[in-house]
C-alpha cells in the first residue's frame, strides 16, 4: 500500500527482479521516495485538507476561535474527513494560511497563532536576570493580517507585506492549540483557511526541506 503511489509516480509495472547484483565501476542514481510514501500512508487524501476557522463579529471587538488539531480531548464542529482523534504516529503540519472577510470596511486585523502551556510543552525559560521567565503560556504568532482588499467581490485579508497567503511549513506539537483571533469595528465574518497536512511521524512532507 505505501509503495502504491511510488508505482504510479514512476510508471512502474510488473514485479521486481528476483536477482540482486552488486555493481562495480558503475554510477547509479538513487531516488528518494520518502515523500511519496508519506502521502500514501496518510489517513487523508494525498495528506492534505483545508481547515476553516470562522469568527462572527456581531459588532466591534475581538473574537477568537481555538482548536486542538489532534482532537485529543475534543471533537470538531463538523463531521470532517479527518481522523478524530489523530492516531499516534501521525503529525499535523500547517502548510499555508489565508483568509477573507465579509466587510472590508469593518475588518481591523487578525492573527493566527500556535498556543501551548509551558508546563506541558516548554523546554526551559530564561529572563534577563538569569532567572526563570514568568510566562506560563507559549505563543507562536504564525500569520498577522492587518488589512483587507476587495477584488471582484472577494475580500482577501493581507499581511503588512501585501501577501494574501503565508506558508508557515510548521509541524504542530501534540498538546498545542491553534488560535485565530480577529478584530473589527463593526459586524463582519472573518474566516481563516488553513492548508493542513497529516503525515507519518519521521517522514518528510512535500512542503518541508
N, C-alpha and C positions, 0 to 999 in steps of 0.2 A: 504493500500500500504506500509506504513512504517513498518508494522509488518510482511510483507510477507517474508522477509529474516529471521526473527526470527523463523517463522514457518518452513522454510526449514532447518535452522541450528539445530533446536531441534527435527525435525521429528514429529511435531505435526500434528494431523489430527482431523477432526470433529469440532464441535462448543463447546464453553466454557460452563461450568456448569451455570445453572440459579440460583443455590443456593449458598449463601455465609455463611460460618461457621466460628465462632471465636474459635480458638484452645486454649485449656488450658492444660498445662502440656506437651506440645509437642515442640520439637525443629525443626524449619523449616529452609530450605536453600533458599536464595533469589539469583536469577541470574540477574546480571546487563546486560541489553540488549541495553544500550545506544549506544555502538559501532556498533551493528548490525543495529540499527535504523539510525545511521549516514551514514552507507554505503547505506542503502536502499533509503534514502531521497536525496542522492547526485544526481545532474543532469548529472553526467558522470558515466560510467560503473564501478561499485564497488568503486567509489570515487577516482580512480587512473588513471592517464595518464602520458605519458612520453613527456616532452618538450625538444626541441633541440635549443641550441644556437650555431651558426656557425660563426667563424671568418676566413675569407680567406685572407691570407697574400701573397701579390704579391712579397714581398721581406722582408728585415729586418725592424723591427719596431714593434709598438703596434697596435692592432685592438680591438675595443670594440663593443659589441652588448648589447643593453639595451632594456627592455620592461616592461610595466606595466602589471602584470599578471591578473589584473582585467579588463583591456582594457576599462577603464572609458572614455577616450578621444581619443583612438587609435584603430586600427584593427591589427590583427596578419598578418604575412607574408604569411600564407597559410590558406586554409579553414579548420579549425580544428573541431574535435569533442569536442568542449569546448564552453560553453556559452559566447557570446560576446554582451554586457558586462556581467560580472559575476553578477548575481542577488544579490540585498541586502538580507542579511540573510544567505550568504554562505561565508566561509573563505577559502583562498588559503594557503596550507601548503607545505613547502619544506621538503620532507621526505628523499631524498637521492640524491646525485650528483656524477657523474663520468664523464670521458672524454676520448678522444683519439686524436691523431694527425696523419697526413698523412706523416710526416717526423720526425723521432726521432732525427736525427742529427740537424735539424733546430729549433726544439722546445726549447724554453728557460724556460719559466714559464707562469703560468696563475693564475687568481684569480676570484672567483665567490663571488659577494657581493650583499648586500641589501642597496640601497641608498634612502635617503629621504631629503626633505627640512625642515630644523629645524623650519622655520616659521609655517609650517603646521603640522609637526609630532612630534616636540620636546616637552618635558615636562618642562625642565629647563636647565640652563647652570651654570657652576662654573669654575673659574680658581684658580690658586694657591694664588692669592692675595685677594681672597674673592669676586671677581667681576664676571661679565658675560664673558663667553667664546666667542671668536670672530668667531669661525667656524659656518658657516651657512648651512653646508651640513652634514648629518648623514651618516656614512659609517660603515656597519657591514661586516667584512670580514668573509664569511661563509666557504670557502674552498680554500686552496692555493696548487697548484701543481707546483713542481719545477724540475721534471724530467720525462722521458718517458722510457718505456720498451716495446720492441717488442717481442711478443710471437706468434709463428705460424702465422706470417703475420699480427697480430693485434697489434697496437701500443697504449698501455694504458698510460695515464698520471698518475703520482704518487705524493703523498704528501711527506714531509720530513720524515715521519714515514714509508714510503713504502706502504701506503694504496692506492688502486685504487678506493675506494668508500668512501664517507663521509656521515654520517647520521645526518643532522642538526636538524630535527624534529622541524622546526621553522614555526610559523604562521606569514604570511606576512600582516602587517597592510595596509589597503587601503590607496592609495596615495603614496606608496613607489615603487621604481623601482628595478628590478633585473638586474644586470650587470655582463657580462662575458668579462674580458679583458685578452688577451694573447699577448705574446711577442715572436718573433722569430728572428733568424739570417739570414733567407732566406725564400724562398717560401714554404708555408705549409698551410694546412687547419686544424684548431683546433676546435674540437666540444666539447661542454659540454652537458651532458644528465642529465636532472632533473626529478626525480620521483615526480610528483606533485599530491597533494591531494586536493580535493574540498569537504568540508563537511559543514553541517549546523552549524550556529553560536551556540556556547554553548554546542555542543555535542562532546565528545572526539573522537579522531581518533584511529585507530588500532595501530599507531606508537607512541602515546604520553601517558605519565603516567596517 
